[in-house]
Amino acid sequence: MRETILITSPLEAEHVARLAAFAPDRVEVLYEPDLLATTRYRNDHKGHPLTRTPEQQARWEALLPRTTIAFDLPSAAELAVMPKLRWIQTTSTGVGQAVAKLGLIDSPVIVTTARGVHAQPLAEFVFMALLAHFRQLDYLRAEQRAHRWLRICGQEIAGRTLVILGAGDLARGSARIAKALDMHVVAIARNPGLVREHGALFDEVLPNAALHEALGRADAAVLTVPHTPETERMIDAAAIAAMKPGIALVNIARGQVVDEQAMIEALRRGHIAFAALDVTEVEPLPEESPLWDMPNVLISPHSASTVEGENGRITDIFLHNLGLWLEGKPEAMRNLLDKPRLY
């Protein structure tokens, strides 16, 4: 059977060419850049709001019924006219909620994710933020602007306890850097007894029930868990109250994992000394949110994972999986989404 891949979000021509050259006798690649959104930045998977002429829309709609494989998630309206679709390769890791909203949980359509692509850039963001906080970057900048040379006693990150919510790929990225900086790393996991290839990076792996105890001794906490019913508002008012006073919090998971109002109140009184947020409960963050102007908050517009090599690495995963798909081994593909669990 000849497979037809439809690229549904912007992708650089060099990566399209790699897909087209992979198995040209068995795979047709449909790539119509003028029918896709124009990008706002490199590796942008959404682009500017899309408008098509009637002629362009007709061309796009003619591609959908032919598609057997989609590179990135189609819309619900598009899925309704894609009867041959059997596999979707997404460009993100945390796609469970989006897949559920599209009604694909009970569908035979296989979904694979970009897991593994974003661990390193997100870990770099985590430690950019933590090092800036503990080594007092804002203070040093202010003193430099004031032309003041007054020696200070700083804080070190070595020897501190880092609690990571989650023990998967994103946790691996942060734990690896934490261990290089001589931190004590505690992972909170749904299944603490699971054997993990990167398990040696964690000094402790504790169950969800131990979350409050772990937060009580954490100098910093990093949230890496997917958004599921189990993790929604996992960091609630009770969890925040259990935190060690002066904790630093970094969220690279999803905004819905945190009770945002409880976090804001804790930041105001200094119980949470610092928060770096790549995600928020509502995105874009509303203009009226107090988080924008809080001096102990760093806001990143859900961009910490987006770096120059992102699309190349996603294409690598897709090509690996495409080879297995053509061999009739979909069960061996990387990053198969466990749809009932949403990750």
N, C-alpha and C positions, 0 to 999 in steps of 0.2 A: 504493500500500500504506500502511495506517495503522500507524504505529510506536507501540510501547508501551514507555515508559521506566519501569523499576523503580528507585527510589531505595533502595539497599541499606545505606546508613549514615546516621547522623543528619545532617540538613540543616535550616537555619533555614527557617521557613515563607515568609519574604519571597523566598528564592531558589527555593523550590518554585513559588511563584506566578509568578515570571519564566519558569520552564520551561513551566508550564501555559499561559501566555498567548502563547507564542512562535508556535505554529502549531496552534491548537486543533482545526482541521479535519483535521489530518494526524497529530497526536501526542496520545496519551493518557499522562498521567503517573500512575503508581501510587505513592502516598505514604501509608504507614500508620504514623504516628509511634509508635503504641502497640505496634507489632510490632518496633520498632527499639530498640537499647540506649539507655538514658538517658545523657546526656553528663556528663562529669566537669568539663569546662571548655568555653569557647566554641571552636567549630570543631574539636571532638573527633570524629574519624572512627571511633572504636572504641567508646567508651563503657564503662559498667560491664558486668561479665559479664552476658550476656543469658539470661534465663529466660522462656519463654512457657508459658502454659497450653495444654492440648491443643486448646482451641478456637482460641487465637491461632496455634498452630502450623499448624493446618489452614487457617486463613485465609492464612497466609504461603505455604504450599505451593501454594495455589490460584493465587497470583500468578505463580509461577515459570514455568510452561509458556507463559504469555501473553507473556513478556518478549522484546522484540527488541533493546533497548538497556538496559544497566545503568549506573547512576551509582554507581561504585565497584565494587571487586572482590567478586563473590560467593564463597562457600566452594566447596570441591570437591564437597561433597554437593549444593549448590544447582545448580552447573553441570550436574551429571548429569541434572537434570530441567528443563533450559532449552533445549529443542531448537531454538527459534526465535532464540536469541541470536546477534547478528551484530556487536555493537560494545560495548566497555566503555570508559567514561571514568573514569579513576582519579583519586584525590584526592592522589596523591603523584607524585614524579618518579622516584625510584629503585625501580621496581616490577619490574625484570627478573627478579630471583630469585623473587619471589612468583608472577609469571606462569609461570615455569618449573615451580615446584612444583605449580601447578594443571594442568599438562599442556597449556598453551595455545600452546606454541612452534610446533607444527606444525598448529595449528587455524586454520581460516579466519576465526575471530573477530578483528576488528580491535581493537587496544588503543591508546588515546591517553592521554597522561599530563598531569600538571599542570606540566610544565616551564615555567619563566618566572615562576611564582607566588612561588617561595621565594627567588629570587636576592637580592632586596633585604633581606628580614629576616635571611637568613643572613649576608650581608655586614655588616650592622649588628652581628650577634653577633661576627663575626670581629674587627671593629675595636674593639668594646667590650672584648674580651679582650686584644687586642694593646696598645691604648692603656693599659689598666689595668696591664699588665705593664711596659711600657717607661716609663710615667710614674709607676710605683711607688705605685699606689693603696693596696695593702695596708699599705705602710709609712706612708703619710700617715694612714690611718685609725688605725693603732696609735699614732702620735704624737699624734693628736688625742685619743684616749681617755686618753692619759697626760698631757694638758695640757702638752706640750712644744713649745716654739717654737725649733727648731734648724734653721737654713737648710741646705739640701743642694744638691748638684749632680746634676740628674736626667739622664735619657737621652731623646734625641729619636728620633722615628720617621722623620723626613725623611732621605733619603739612604741609607736601609737597603735591603737587597735582600730582596724577597719572592718566594719560589718557590711557585707554585701547581701542584699536580698536577691536570691537567685544563685544558682550554681552552674549555669549553662555557659554558652559561648561568650556573652557579654561579661559575665562574672570572671571568666577565664582571663579576658584581656586586662581587666582592672587588677585582678589578683597577681598577675605576672609582674606588673610594674610595682605593685605594693610590696611584693616580696623582695624585689631588687632594691627597694628603699628601706628594707628591714622593718616593715610593719608586721603586726600580728593580724592575720586575715581569718575572719570568721564568715562562713557562708551559711545563709538560711535557705534550706531547700525543702521542697515538697516531699522528696524521697531522699533523706540523708544517707541511707545505706547503699544507694546506687553506686556502682563502680564507674568512675569517670577517668578518662585519659589524663585530664589535668588535675585530678584530685590532690596531687602532692602540693599544689599551690595553696591549698587551704590548710590552715593550722587546725581548724575545727569546722565540721559540717553539722549543723544543728537543725532540728525540725522546726516547722512554723510555730509550734507551741512555745518554743524558746525565744521567740522574737523579742519580747519585752525585756527579758533578762539580758540578752545580748546587746540591745540598744542601751541598756543601763551602764554598760562598760565601754561603749564605743566612743572614740574621739571623732570618728567620721563614719558616715553611712552612705552607701551607693545603692540606688534602686535600679535593678536590671530585669525585673520580672515582666512577663507579658501581661496584658490587661485581660483578665478572665473574671468570671464571677467570684472566684476564690481570692483574687488579689485586689479586687476593687476596694478602694479605701483601706487597704492593708495598713497603711500609715495613717491611722485615725487619731482622734484626740487622746485616746488611752495610750497608744503607742508613742505619741509625741511626749506625753507626760512621763513615760517610762525612760525617755532618753536621758543620757548623761548631760547635765547642763553645759552649754558651750559647744555642743556637737556641731560639726559641719555636715551638711546634707547635699548630696548630688543626685538629681533625678535624670537618668537617661532611659527610663522605662516608658511609662505613659502617665499623663497627668492624672488620670482617674485612679491611679494607685494611691494617691495622697488626698486626704481631706484638706483642701487648699486653704479654707478659712482658718482651720485649726493651725495650720503651718504658719499662716500670716500672723496670727496672734502670738505664736511662739517666737517668731522672728522679731516682732515688735518689743517683746520683753527680754530678748536676748537669750532665752532658753535654747533656741537654735541660734547659734552665733552667726552662721553663714549658710546660704543656700545657693547652689548653682543649678539652674533649671533649663534643661534643653527642651522640656515638654511642660505643658500646662493643661489644666482641666478643660479650658476652652482655647482653641487655636484658630486664628491668631489671638494672642493675649489681648483682651479688650483694653482700649486706651485708658479707661477709668480704673483699671486694676491698680491697687496700691503697690503691687510687686515692682512695677516699673521704677518707682522712685525710692525704693528702700535701699539704703546705703550698704546693707549686708546681703544683697541679692545680686546675682549675676544672671541675666536673661540671655539665652541663646534661642534663636527662632527656629527650633527643631532642625538645626543644621549641623549639629556636632558630628554626625555620621557621614556627612557629604564631603568627600575629598576628591582630588583630581582623578585618582585611579579607580573610583567606585564602579563605573559602568564596565570597565575592562574586567574587573573581578566578577561582576555579576555574569558577564558573558562567558567567562571561564566556567562558572558553575553550570550555566545553561548548556554549553557545549559538552561538558562531562555527562550531564543527564541525557542530552539528546543522543549521545552514543549508546547509552544503556537502553533508552527508549526504542531506538532502531533495532537493537538486539533482542527486543522483547523481554527486557528485564526491568520493568518500572519499579519493582519492589526494591531494587538495589540503588535507586537514584538517591542523590544527596538531598537533605533538607526537606524530606516529605512532611508536609503539614499534617499533624494529628488533628483532624478537623473537630472531633468532639471536645478535645482539650483546648482547642484554639491556639495551639503553638506546636 
